[in-house]
Each structure stands twice: as structure tokens, then as C-alpha cells.
């Protein structure tokens, strides 16, 4: 919006007329648009002579200094009135930016939303090493430069549109309350070529060298670990890597023994070490969910059209005792997001709701 850009924010007093987000929203309501109860930045224009999706003739989304809109001829005429009043400039069709993201209409009717320009202009690696925050930032920068940062909005017929949640979670506090690493019974032995962790306290997981404060620098040992088990009066040996992102559970009963790490002058680069073990140290679990809009045939046709609408990764609010509990928390959050989107779609069709009864209306309570 002219007069409300990031560069000209300090010059608002001289903008004529002065553009404010509140002013634009007030004018939109004067023009007949209805503010969404689910998202106060979204406005709908309805034709009361029609029903269902035919009733929706225009939609506007307003951000701090951006606006995204679409609709029929009636909507376009109202947008021109809004433009004349606030001198917003020429509307962009087919391609443009909204809230820092590039929207581009494709020939097949889909829309690509990406942030390639942001990655090119803003994302740079910091030439420092062995500082945890810098290491994590550089890993994110590498991924942003390597992979496409964007989504494709698929053209799914409204009669076939479905909304679903995809969830996942990791079990962080695998040892439960009173972690084995804090028992004080286990200890290190350092030799010329090895670091050896003696496991006196029975445990059910493989040992990660980053789970305790003392011990080797993670960058000065090899990625492999050799574990010697004493389990049910039987001895065994296993050699696997320790620098992955999973909690490695050992099948069967609890075990004692030792884990051997080989010293290395070359060591591991910071990009080769996953920091997921830090979540485990904090006895916390990670959860996340994707919200997808998809064709109704997705359940039987893997190539059916899908759009990732939103995604979120987060630390679970409560400690859990197993993976199923963590996944249930993530599922509950994902289902809540589905209901929010469901309500937004009902609003778009002109459903009659108030902020007091919308939740009751969605649950379709029976008398």
C-alpha cells in the first residue's frame, strides 16, 4: 500500500491520503465486506441472492502493508473504489508479492508460492564455527539454498475438496523421570585412543555422548560407537553411528555394559551432528503437523492433487511416557487446526455465525 511500505513507514504523516490498515478495513466494511470471525484480517463479499460457494463473490486479505484479493466483476469494481480513495497503486494480476512471498499463477491453474527472492537477498552463512547458535543457523541456511522454498496450490474442484491433518512426534524423554544419565552411577574412562562410557545403571536406550556434560568434545570422536551389552545374562555387541536424529531404543529388557568411542584428529564437521539430542536432554518431545487440502480420491489415489496449507513444528507442552502419547498431542493440535480452517470455509460460504455460537454450530450439537 502506498504510504504504508516498510521503506516509507516514517513518512506516513505526509502520505495523502494517509493509509492505515484500520482505515482500509473500515472502508472495506463500508463497501459491504464482512470481517471473518476466524481471521480478523480476512474479509468476504457475499451475494445474498445465492447460496453455498456461489454466494462468495469476493475475498480480501489485509496484512500490515500488503493486500491480497480476488473475486468477480462486482468485487473488482469495489476494489477500484478502494484504490481511488487510498491511491494504492496498480493492482498486480498473475504474479505479485504478499507478506514477503511471491505468488505466481501457472498455466495449469495452480499457484506457486515461494520465497526464493528472500533466500537470495537475505540468507547468508556466517563464517564462524563451533558456536551452537551459529551452527544451527548455518544448517538452516544450507537447507534454504539447497531446496526449493515454496509450495504449489493445486486447482482442486470445490466439490472434491477435503481438508486433513498429517501429524508426527518424537519421544524425547525416553528414559522418563530421573534419567539414567543423571544417576551418578555411570562414568567415563579415557584412554589414549578411546573414550569409554561405563553403564552401571540399567538402561533401555543406546548412549549418546552429548547427553552428559563431561566426556569428549563431539567434534573429536568418530561417528561410530561400539556398544557391549549385558542383557538377561547374555553378552552381545553392536556397532552403529551416534550422530543421527533418533532415540535408539534397545529391544528386550534393560541392559548394562559399556559404549566405546574412537578418538579422531579429523573428527566430525558441525553439519554431521544432529542437535536433536538437546531435546532429549531437556526431557522434552517434539511434535508437528501439516494441514493439507486435497482431492477426495487421495485415500485411494496417491497422485491425487494436494496442497500444503499450513505446517507447524513445536515442543510438546507436557512430558510423555511413550511415542504414542507424543503423537496423540500432535494429533490433537492438528485436528484443532483442521476445525479452524473448516470454520473459515463455512464463513466463506456465508454461514450465519456469531463469536458466541460458532463453536457450537461447528460441532452440530443435537438437542
Secondary structure as GFF3:
##gff-version 3
##sequence-region A 1 367
A	DSSP	three_ten_helix	9	14	.	.	.	ID=ss1
A	DSSP	alpha_helix	21	30	.	.	.	ID=ss2
A	DSSP	beta_strand	34	35	.	.	.	ID=ss3
A	DSSP	beta_strand	42	46	.	.	.	ID=ss4
A	DSSP	three_ten_helix	52	55	.	.	.	ID=ss5
A	DSSP	beta_strand	56	62	.	.	.	ID=ss6
A	DSSP	beta_strand	67	71	.	.	.	ID=ss7
A	DSSP	alpha_helix	73	86	.	.	.	ID=ss8
A	DSSP	beta_strand	95	98	.	.	.	ID=ss9
A	DSSP	beta_strand	101	105	.	.	.	ID=ss10
A	DSSP	beta_strand	111	114	.	.	.	ID=ss11
A	DSSP	alpha_helix	116	122	.	.	.	ID=ss12
A	DSSP	alpha_helix	132	146	.	.	.	ID=ss13
A	DSSP	beta_strand	150	153	.	.	.	ID=ss14
A	DSSP	three_ten_helix	158	160	.	.	.	ID=ss15
A	DSSP	beta_strand	161	170	.	.	.	ID=ss16
A	DSSP	three_ten_helix	180	182	.	.	.	ID=ss17
A	DSSP	beta_strand	187	190	.	.	.	ID=ss18
A	DSSP	beta_strand	194	203	.	.	.	ID=ss19
A	DSSP	three_ten_helix	209	211	.	.	.	ID=ss20
A	DSSP	three_ten_helix	218	220	.	.	.	ID=ss21
A	DSSP	beta_strand	221	231	.	.	.	ID=ss22
A	DSSP	beta_strand	234	241	.	.	.	ID=ss23
A	DSSP	beta_strand	255	263	.	.	.	ID=ss24
A	DSSP	three_ten_helix	270	272	.	.	.	ID=ss25
A	DSSP	alpha_helix	276	281	.	.	.	ID=ss26
A	DSSP	beta_strand	286	295	.	.	.	ID=ss27
A	DSSP	three_ten_helix	296	299	.	.	.	ID=ss28
A	DSSP	beta_strand	306	315	.	.	.	ID=ss29
A	DSSP	alpha_helix	323	348	.	.	.	ID=ss30
A	DSSP	alpha_helix	358	363	.	.	.	ID=ss31
###
